[in-house]
Amino acid sequence: MPGDILKVDCFLNHCLDVPFLMEMGEEIARLYENEGVNKIVTIETSGIPIAFAAAQFLKVPVVFAKKDKSGDISDRVYSARVESFTRKNVYDAVVSKEYLGSNDNVLLIDDFLAKGNALHGLIEIVNLAGASLAGCVVAIEKGFQGGGDELRAKGIRVDSLAIIESMTDDSLTFRK
């Protein structure tokens, strides 16, 4: 779609292809099976199905950051400002302190990685909690937007199930 938006609603963020998501989860678990992950953190909404699938295989809980604090969350929260590339807005990603702490070794999972804003916000939350970061996994990275490369340059492990090197309105080129 115009504006470097990749439409994946037929399997990832509107209609879910559950067998495919489970394969993604199995691959994520394979990548992190020896990293001591005890918690997966994602951000609502489209990261949840991928995180759920990975958690099934890693046998760990999933915590998802809410976009803005709702009435059912206490005031004891970790919060980070996140600018959404897709929605063109800024919001607070919020995680209750009761679900994330210094004993956690966290795997961050999200659907897309463009400029890295959501992952930067989640990394900030992990740091605020005093938790360890095992790494980050995204289903689709838009390599041409540089967010993944920037995180890797900082020494953060980032695994992408697919990396798009370039895209136009009618074609995609994947990084090899």
HELIX and SHEET records of a PDB file:
HELIX    1   1 VAL A   18  TYR A   32  1                                  15    
HELIX    2   2 GLY A   47  LEU A   58  1                                  12    
HELIX    3   3 LYS A   97  TYR A   99  5                                   3    
HELIX    4   4 ASN A  117  ALA A  129  1                                  13    
HELIX    5   5 GLY A  143  GLN A  145  5                                   3    
HELIX    6   6 GLY A  147  ALA A  153  1                                   7    
SHEET    1   A 8 VAL A  77  SER A  84  0                                        
SHEET    2   A 8 ASN A  89  SER A  96 -1                                        
SHEET    3   A 8 VAL A  62  LYS A  67 -1                                        
SHEET    4   A 8 LYS A  39  ILE A  43  1                                        
SHEET    5   A 8 ASN A 105  LEU A 113  1                                        
SHEET    6   A 8 SER A 132  LYS A 142  1                                        
SHEET    7   A 8 VAL A 158  MET A 167  1                                        
SHEET    8   A 8 LEU A 172  PHE A 174 -1                                        
END                                                                             
